[in-house]
Amino acid sequence: MKFSCLQENLSRGLAIVSRAVAARATLPITQNVLLSTDQSMLKLTATNLEIAITTWVGGSIDEEGSVTVPARLLSEFVNSLPRDEIELIVPPNSNVLQVSCGRAKANVHGTDSNEFPPIPTVDEGVAAKVDPQVLKAAIGRVAFAAATEESRPVLTGVEVKLIDDRFTLAAADGFRLAVQRGQLSQPVETEIEVIVPAKTLNELSRLLGDEAEPVEVMLTPAKGQMMFRTQGVELVSQLLQGAFPNYDQLIPQNWQTRAVFDLPTLLRATRTAAIFARDGSNIIRIQMEPDTNGDTPGKAIISSRSEEVGDNTGEVDSESLEGGESKIAFNSRYLQEVLSVLERGQVALETTTPSSPGVFKPIGSDDYIHVVMPMFVQW
């Protein structure tokens, strides 16, 4: 193999695929990156056996070939080189990658490319297209609610539904539920319902960046892997097997109190209360009260306390308040996370009883809903 390209292009390509390199692996070769010539470009591939990321680097090919070398070593060396033309050579019948740029040279000992794990290809299967920024925003609103513990593997994933020209992402960890719906750029011919690891979607979100071209989503005929294809990058992920909870049954259909708040104001008060909450079992209490004087629709009293440190109380006026007085307590982290992922504007909080879930909805959109289980406290 003999290939030359610009240092910054190779560095960028290695940075993209390095997200899929195994940090600690029982199979050492998964800590490598596969370099191969492909249609007048250099193809870079890395996998940790759960996800695989492939990208292409433009340049000049004099000889075809392939090799797999330690990803971290190659990436660090390339990043240290000047922004100049870089040349990669693998001599015939050799697994040593010769890297040269300017006056710097290195020999990187690699392994035969045939020993690299085969990367699933998804050339056939159900396909859909979605706006990358719509998908990125949806992932940001949902993936954080997935479980991080492996006790129930399906909860570490995000359920992805594609029906007609709509998509739905849902995640739950047993204490909260996030559901985001959105529009596809291209309708699907066949309904899709799979569970994608939350880690995969977080990596996809990073890859999307400021991408403008539609993301292509493809499911293998055997429904074992799903591929996301953007401009010059492919991400293939294993899917989680199992039954995702029927979350529609977990969403309260009625409420006794519904208050609308200015989102930045509510978030600021919540963050203030969190200072004392972290020393008091991470509990934040919210007490919503109608205004008996009629000056404002009502208010929320947000408080937290710790027996050792002290207590805090703040008030936030509501934009509107329907129903009577209501009390509910939330885990500080869960409350801050849901308020942080919503855009600036207004948010509605719907409650029934102190022991029933609270529901958060952004005003102006019916596409997102977030349900949080309450904390049981003494009022």
N, C-alpha and C positions, 0 to 999 in steps of 0.2 A: 504494500500500500504506500502511495505517495500523494500527499495532499497538502495544499497550502491555503491559508486564509488570513484574515486580520485577527490580531490578538483579542480585540474587544468582542468580536463575534463569537469566537470560541469560548471566551470567558463567560459570555452571556448564556450560551448554550449549556455549558457545564453547570452554571448556577441553576438553570431551569430543571435539569434532570437530577441534580443532587438531592432534591427534596424527596426522591424515591429511593435513595441509597439507604440500605439497612445500616442502622447505627451499631447495633450489636446483633450478630447473626450466627446461627448454628451452621449456616451454609456460607463460608467465607467469600465465595465468588459474588454474593449479592452486595458486597461492599465495593464492587467494581463497577465501571461504566463500560458499556460496549460501544466501540467505535467501528463503523463500517461505511463503506462508500455506497451511495444509493442515488441513482439518477443524477449524477454530476454534483452531488452534495455529500457532506459528511453527516451521517446519521448517528446521533447519540442516544443511548437507551440505558435506563437504570430501573431496577426493580427491587422491592423488598418482599416479593412474593404475594403481597396484598394489593399493591398498586404498581403500575409501570408507567413511566413517563418517557416519551420519545420526542425529540425535536431535531431539526435539521439546520446545518450551518452551511452557508454558501461559500464557495471558494473554487479552487482549481484542482482537478484530479488528473494526475499523470499515470497512476497505477491503481487498479482496484485492489481491495483487500479488507481485512477486518482483524480486530484484536480487542481484548478486554483487559483493562488495567485498573489499579486502585484509584477510585474516584477522588478521594480526598487529596491524595498526593498530587495527582495530575492537576486538579483544580487550583490548589495552592501554588503550584509551580507556574501555571499559566497566568494566574493573577499577579504574580511577582514580575512578570516580563513587561518590557516597554510596549507601548501601543504601536506595534510595527507588524510586518508580515511574519507569520509563524508557519513553520514547516513541520509536518508529521510524516515520518517514514517508518515502515515496518519492512525490513528486508525479507526476501523470500525464505520460507521454511524457518521463520524466526517469530518469537512472541515478545520481542523487545521493541518498544516504541521509542524512536529517536525524535526528540523534540528540539528544535532550534529556532531561535529568534534573535536577530542581531548577533551579539557576541556571546550569548548564553546558549548552552547546550545541555541536554540531559538524556540519559537512557533510563527508561521506565520498564521494569520487568513485568510482563503481563502473562496472560493465560490464553490458550487457544479459544477462539470465539465459540467453538462448538460446545464448550463446557458451560457457556452462559445459559441460564434458564430460558426456555422458549417463551416468547412474549405472545400472548393471545392476540389474534387479529380479528377485528370485527368489521368485516367487509360486507356482511349480509346481516339482515335482522331488521327489527322495527326501528325506524329513524324518525327523529323530530328535530326541529330547529327552534332556538329560543334566543331572544336578545341577551347578550352577555351581561349587560348592566342590570337588567331585570333579574337574571339568574343570580348574579352576585349579591344583589340586595336581599333576595329571598333566602339565600344561604346564610347571610349575616343575621337574619331575623329568626332563624330556626335552629341551625346546627349547634349553637351553644347550649340548647336545652336537652341535647342527647346525653345519655348516661356515660360516665367515664369508667365505671366499674364493670367488670366482665361477668358478673353474676347472672345477668340476663342479656346475652349477646345481642339480641334483636334491638334492645334499647340503646345500644351504642351506635345504632345507625339512624338514618333518616328515611322514612318511607317516601318514595317518589311515585306519584301517580300521574300518568299522562292519559287524558281522555279528551278526544276530539281536539279542540284547539286550546285546551286549558291544562295547566299543571298544578299539582298540589304537593308541597313539602310539609312533612309533619315529624316532630321529634318529641320524645317524652322520656323522663328519667324516673317516673314514679312520684315525683313531687310537683312537677309542672309539665305543661303541654304547650307547644308552639305550633301553629298551623298557618302556612302562607300559601295563598293561591295566586295564580298569575296567568298571563296570556302567552301562548306559544306563537312563534313566528310562522310555523307551518304545522297544520294539524296532523295527528297520527292516524294511520289507517287501522291500527289495532291497539286496544287499550293496554297500557303497561302499569304494573303495580309491583315494585321491587323495593328492597331495603338496601340502601347504599351506606357504607360506613361513613360516619360523620367526619372522620379524618380525611377521607377522600374528598368530600365536598369542600372542606376547609382548604385543602391543597388546590383544588380547582378554583376556588375564589381568589387565591393568591395569583394563580396563573392568568386569570382573566384581566386583572389590572384595568387599563383603560381601553380594552379591546372593544372594537365597534362591530366587527363582522359577527354574524349569528353563530352560536355554538351548536354544533351538530351532536346529537345524542343518539347512540346506537346500542341496541341490546342484542347479544348473541342469540342465535336460534335456540341454544340449549338453556338460555337465561342464566348462565353462570357468571357472566361478566358484562359490564357496561362500559362503553367508551364515550369519552367527551373529546370532541375534536375542535380546536380553535385554529387560528392562523399559525401554521407551522409547529403546532404542539398537539400531541395526542396523549391522553391519560386513560389508561385501562385499569379498571378496578374489579376485584372480586366482589360478589354480592353476598349479603348475609342471608342465611336460610332460616326460615321460621315464620311464625304468624305475628304480625304487628298488632298491638292492641286496637280494638275498635274505638278510636278516640272520639267519634261523634257522640257516643254515650257518656263521655266524660265532660262534655261542654254543657254547663247549665243553660237551660232554655228560658228561665225566668229570673227576675231579680226583684228585690224589695227596695234597694237604694241604688240609684245611678247618678254619679257625679262626674262632671267634666272639668278638667283642670288644664291650665297652661303647662305644657310638658316641661320646659326648662325650669319653671318655678318649682314644680313638684319634685323634679329630679334633684334640684339644689337642696331642698328641705330634706329629702331622703338621704342624701350624702352627708348632711350635717348630723342627722340622727344616727347614721352608721358609725360615727366616731365613738359614741357611747355604747352602741349595740354590740360592737365586737368584744366588749368585756362583759356583756350581759346576754349570753347565749345567742347572739346575732338576731335578736328580735326587735322589729320595729312595729309599733302600734299605730293604727290609723283609725281615728274616730271622726266620722262625718256627721255634721250637724246642720240642719236647715237654719236659716237666719230668721229668728222670730220677729225682728224689727223691720224686716223687709228692705233693708238697705242693700244687701247682696243676696244672691241665691242661697248661699251657705258657705261652709268652710270645712276644711279637714284639719284636725289636730294631729300632728305627727310627733310621736314621742318615742324615746328609748331610755332605758335605765340600767345601771349596773350597781349592785349592792356595794361594791368596793370603790368604784370610780365616781359615780354620780349619775345625774340624769339630764335629759334635754327635752325641751318641748318647743315645737314650732307650729305656726299656723299658715295655711295656704287657702286663699279664697277660691271658691269654685266658680266656674263660668255658668254652670247650671247644676241644679240638684233636684232630683225627683225622688219621691219616697220619704221615709222618715229617717230618724237617727240610726246610724249603723256603726258597728265596731268590728274590726278585723286586724289580725297581726300576721306579718309575713317574715320569712327569713330575709335578712338584710341583703344578702348577695343576690337572691332571686329577684327581689324588688328592684334593685339597682340595675341588674342586667337587662330586664325587660324594658325599663324606661330608657336605658342607654341606646338600645338598638332601634328605637323609633325615631323618625325624623322630627325636626322641630315642628311645633304646632300644638294640637290639643289631644288629650288622651282621656278616654272614659274608663271609669272603674265601676264595675257592677258587682254588688254583693247581695247575699240573702241573709245568712246568719254567720256569727263568728266562727262556726265550725264547718262552714261550707266554702268551697273554692271561690276565690275572687277572679274576676275576668277583666282583662285589659284589652281595649280596642282603640286604635287610632281613629280620630274623627276625620271624616272625609273619605274613608275607604272601608269596604267590607271584606277586603281580601286577607286581613290578618287578625288573628285572635290568639290570646295568650292566657292560659288558665294556670293559676298558682294555688296550691294547697295552703291553707292557713296554719299558723302556729297556735297551739293551745296555751293560753296564758290566763292569769288571774287579772281581772279588771278591777 
